[in-house]
Amino acid sequence: MGNDAGERAGIAERAASAGADRALALFRGELDVETKANPSDVVTEADRDAQRAVFDAVHSGYPDDPIVGEEDDALKEVPEEGPAWIVDPIDGTANYVRGNPIWCTSVAAVVDREAIAGATILPALGEAYVADDSTTRLNGDTISVSERSDPAAAQVSTTLWWGFMEGEDHVETIGRLGRQFGDIRRFGSAQATLAMVASGTVDAAASPITPNSWDSVTGVQLIRAAGGVVTDVHGERWEVGSEGLVASNGHLHDALLRAMQ
């Protein structure tokens, strides 16, 4: 798997870079912003342009592989068997349209629904995270998750999105995390947040709701290849479709699970 993972990591990086470059060219410019089902769930022509650029780059290397993507009529379900790609052209569009630089383009390579490589590019911050099946790099340098083990000193980010939470559920979740951990954040881009966990700049991240594959798979691979742990809210190994997502440096995982349960 190693050689194939390395090749696919290279394609993932090139594809994510192509999409990120397209989105960056339109960043902080005049955009027509459309809403989806929720008023805070937005999409722009930059999302669609970036997705087309990513698709073109993936197909230049693997023309027959299916691609799952967030926008337009792309596949929405990850195939049960065989190779596939999962794309989020702009994760953090609500940040993007406000000129906030925390957004990214994310591409994952999977086989039988299991990630073997991925790339997350934050072009406005000049950061490129790339993982194969054993190593994660940031701008070419190998990175690893943090070593913090004291919850009182830890920084934890939620990747939940208020639009998908019922009633006071999000308030209760934040309250439990706040009682357990020293510092709670929300960055507005799940993939960017997971990349931060992989690099150790954030110690852990969690959501009680099931994430879309394009909001999660690349980041999960970044964290695992950087030495971290990712499970569902019950402590079982995370996979596409799992209930919730709990990601940490490993040392904090039991405390994080208790807070999420």
C-alpha positions as CSV (number, residue, x, y, z in Angstrom):
1,M,0.0,0.0,0.0
2,G,2.9,2.3,0.7
3,N,3.9,3.2,-2.8
4,D,0.3,3.6,-3.9
5,A,-0.4,5.8,-0.8
6,G,2.6,7.9,-1.7
7,E,1.5,8.4,-5.3
8,R,-2.1,9.2,-4.2
9,A,-0.8,11.6,-1.6
10,G,1.0,13.4,-4.4
11,I,-2.1,13.7,-6.5
12,A,-4.1,14.7,-3.5
13,E,-1.7,17.6,-2.8
14,R,-1.7,18.7,-6.5
15,A,-5.4,18.6,-6.7
16,A,-6.0,20.4,-3.4
17,S,-3.5,23.0,-4.4
18,A,-5.2,23.5,-7.8
19,G,-8.6,24.1,-6.0
20,A,-7.0,26.3,-3.3
21,D,-5.3,28.4,-5.9
22,R,-8.6,28.9,-7.8
23,A,-10.4,29.9,-4.6
24,L,-7.6,32.2,-3.4
25,A,-7.8,34.1,-6.7
26,L,-11.4,35.0,-5.8
27,F,-10.9,35.5,-2.1
28,R,-12.0,38.9,-0.7
29,G,-13.4,39.8,-4.1
30,E,-17.0,40.4,-5.2
31,L,-18.9,37.1,-4.9
32,D,-22.5,36.1,-5.4
33,V,-23.4,34.2,-2.2
34,E,-26.2,31.6,-2.2
35,T,-27.7,29.8,0.8
36,K,-28.4,26.1,1.0
37,A,-31.0,24.6,3.4
38,N,-29.8,26.8,6.3
39,P,-29.2,30.5,6.1
40,S,-25.6,30.2,7.5
41,D,-24.8,27.3,5.0
42,V,-23.5,29.2,2.0
43,V,-22.0,28.5,-1.4
44,T,-20.4,30.7,-4.0
45,E,-19.1,30.3,-7.6
46,A,-15.6,30.0,-6.0
47,D,-16.7,26.7,-4.4
48,R,-17.8,25.4,-7.8
49,D,-14.8,26.7,-9.6
50,A,-12.4,25.1,-7.0
51,Q,-14.2,21.8,-7.2
52,R,-13.9,21.7,-11.0
53,A,-10.1,22.4,-10.6
54,V,-9.8,19.6,-8.1
55,F,-11.7,17.1,-10.2
56,D,-9.6,17.9,-13.3
57,A,-6.4,17.4,-11.3
58,V,-7.5,14.1,-9.8
59,H,-8.7,12.8,-13.2
60,S,-5.4,13.7,-14.8
61,G,-3.8,11.0,-12.6
62,Y,-6.7,8.6,-12.0
63,P,-9.2,9.2,-14.8
64,D,-11.4,6.2,-13.9
65,D,-11.7,6.8,-10.1
66,P,-15.0,8.1,-8.7
67,I,-15.0,11.4,-6.9
68,V,-17.2,12.4,-4.0
69,G,-17.7,16.1,-3.7
70,E,-19.7,18.6,-1.7
71,E,-21.0,20.8,-4.6
72,D,-23.3,20.4,-7.5
73,D,-24.1,16.9,-8.8
74,A,-21.0,15.1,-7.7
75,L,-21.3,11.8,-5.9
76,K,-22.4,12.2,-2.3
77,E,-21.8,8.7,-1.0
78,V,-18.4,7.0,-0.7
79,P,-18.3,3.8,-2.6
80,E,-18.2,0.6,-0.5
81,E,-15.4,-0.9,-2.5
82,G,-12.4,0.2,-4.6
83,P,-10.5,3.4,-4.8
84,A,-12.2,6.8,-4.6
85,W,-11.6,10.4,-3.8
86,I,-13.4,12.8,-1.4
87,V,-13.3,16.5,-2.1
88,D,-14.3,19.7,-0.2
89,P,-13.4,22.6,-2.5
90,I,-13.8,25.2,0.2
91,D,-14.3,24.0,3.8
92,G,-15.2,27.0,5.8
93,T,-17.2,28.9,3.1
94,A,-18.8,31.1,5.8
95,N,-15.3,32.3,6.8
96,Y,-14.3,32.6,3.2
97,V,-17.2,35.0,2.3
98,R,-16.4,37.2,5.3
99,G,-12.7,37.5,4.4
100,N,-11.6,35.3,7.3
101,P,-8.5,33.3,6.2
102,I,-9.4,30.1,8.1
103,W,-10.7,28.0,5.1
104,C,-9.2,25.2,3.1
105,T,-9.4,22.9,0.1
106,S,-9.3,19.2,1.1
107,V,-8.8,16.1,-0.9
108,A,-8.7,12.5,0.4
109,A,-7.8,9.2,-1.4
110,V,-9.6,6.2,0.0
111,V,-9.7,2.5,-0.8
112,D,-12.7,0.5,0.4
113,R,-13.8,3.6,2.3
114,E,-10.6,3.7,4.3
115,A,-8.3,6.8,3.8
116,I,-4.7,6.1,2.6
117,A,-3.7,9.7,1.8
118,G,-5.0,13.2,1.9
119,A,-4.1,16.9,1.6
120,T,-5.6,20.0,3.2
121,I,-4.4,23.4,1.8
122,L,-5.0,26.7,3.6
123,P,-3.8,29.0,0.9
124,A,-4.6,32.3,2.7
125,L,-2.3,31.1,5.6
126,G,0.3,29.5,3.4
127,E,-0.1,26.1,4.9
128,A,-0.1,22.7,3.1
129,Y,-0.8,19.6,5.2
130,V,-0.2,16.3,3.4
131,A,-0.5,12.7,4.7
132,D,0.3,9.3,3.2
133,D,-0.4,6.1,5.1
134,S,2.3,6.7,7.8
135,T,3.5,10.4,7.9
136,T,1.9,13.8,8.0
137,R,3.8,16.9,6.7
138,L,3.2,20.6,7.0
139,N,4.9,22.5,4.2
140,G,7.2,19.6,3.7
141,D,8.2,19.1,7.4
142,T,7.0,16.1,9.4
143,I,4.6,16.9,12.1
144,S,3.0,15.1,15.0
145,V,0.2,15.6,17.5
146,S,0.8,17.4,20.8
147,E,2.1,15.7,24.0
148,R,-0.3,17.5,26.5
149,S,-1.9,15.2,28.9
150,D,-3.5,17.6,31.4
151,P,-7.0,18.5,30.4
152,A,-6.8,21.8,32.4
153,A,-3.9,22.9,30.1
154,A,-5.4,21.6,26.9
155,Q,-7.0,23.5,24.0
156,V,-10.0,21.7,22.4
157,S,-12.0,22.8,19.4
158,T,-15.5,21.8,18.5
159,T,-16.2,20.9,14.8
160,L,-20.0,20.9,15.4
161,W,-22.1,23.3,13.4
162,W,-25.0,25.0,15.1
163,G,-27.3,24.6,12.1
164,F,-27.3,20.8,12.7
165,M,-27.8,20.8,16.4
166,E,-31.2,20.6,18.1
167,G,-32.3,23.0,20.7
168,E,-29.8,23.4,23.6
169,D,-27.7,20.4,22.6
170,H,-24.8,22.6,21.4
171,V,-24.9,24.6,24.6
172,E,-24.7,21.4,26.7
173,T,-21.9,20.1,24.6
174,I,-19.8,23.3,25.0
175,G,-20.6,23.3,28.7
176,R,-19.3,19.7,29.2
177,L,-16.2,20.5,27.3
178,G,-15.7,23.7,29.2
179,R,-15.9,21.9,32.5
180,Q,-13.3,19.3,31.4
181,F,-10.8,21.3,29.5
182,G,-8.8,24.6,29.8
183,D,-9.6,26.3,26.5
184,I,-12.5,25.8,24.0
185,R,-12.4,27.0,20.4
186,R,-14.4,26.9,17.2
187,F,-12.7,27.9,14.0
188,G,-15.5,27.5,11.5
189,S,-13.7,24.9,9.3
190,A,-13.7,21.3,10.3
191,Q,-10.9,20.2,8.0
192,A,-8.7,23.1,9.1
193,T,-9.4,22.2,12.7
194,L,-8.4,18.6,12.2
195,A,-5.3,19.7,10.5
196,M,-4.4,21.8,13.6
197,V,-4.8,18.7,15.8
198,A,-2.4,16.8,13.5
199,S,0.2,19.6,13.9
200,G,-0.3,19.9,17.7
201,T,-1.4,23.5,17.6
202,V,-4.8,22.3,18.9
203,D,-4.8,19.3,21.3
204,A,-8.1,17.7,20.4
205,A,-11.4,18.3,18.5
206,A,-14.8,16.8,18.7
207,S,-18.4,16.8,17.4
208,P,-21.4,14.7,18.6
209,I,-23.0,14.7,15.2
210,T,-22.1,12.5,12.2
211,P,-19.9,14.6,9.8
212,N,-20.1,14.5,6.0
213,S,-17.2,12.6,4.5
214,W,-15.9,15.8,2.8
215,D,-15.7,17.5,6.2
216,S,-13.8,14.7,7.9
217,V,-11.9,12.0,6.0
218,T,-8.8,14.0,5.1
219,G,-8.4,15.4,8.6
220,V,-8.8,12.0,10.2
221,Q,-6.0,10.7,8.0
222,L,-3.8,13.7,8.8
223,I,-4.3,13.0,12.6
224,R,-3.8,9.3,12.4
225,A,-0.6,9.6,10.3
226,A,0.7,12.2,12.8
227,G,0.2,9.8,15.8
228,G,-3.2,10.8,17.0
229,V,-6.4,8.9,17.7
230,V,-9.8,9.3,16.1
231,T,-12.9,7.5,17.3
232,D,-16.7,7.9,17.3
233,V,-18.4,9.2,20.4
234,H,-18.5,5.6,21.8
235,G,-14.7,5.1,21.6
236,E,-14.9,2.8,18.5
237,R,-12.5,3.4,15.7
238,W,-13.9,6.2,13.4
239,E,-15.0,5.4,9.9
240,V,-17.2,7.0,7.3
241,G,-20.7,7.2,8.8
242,S,-19.7,6.8,12.4
243,E,-21.7,8.7,15.1
244,G,-19.8,11.8,15.9
245,L,-16.1,12.4,15.7
246,V,-13.6,12.5,18.6
247,A,-10.0,13.3,17.7
248,S,-7.1,13.8,20.0
249,N,-3.4,13.4,20.7
250,G,-4.2,10.2,22.5
251,H,-3.3,11.3,26.0
252,L,-6.6,13.3,26.3
253,H,-8.8,10.9,24.5
254,D,-10.5,9.3,27.5
255,A,-11.3,12.7,29.1
256,L,-12.7,13.9,25.7
257,L,-14.9,10.8,25.4
258,R,-16.3,11.4,28.8
259,A,-17.2,15.0,27.9
260,M,-18.8,14.0,24.7
261,Q,-20.9,11.2,26.3
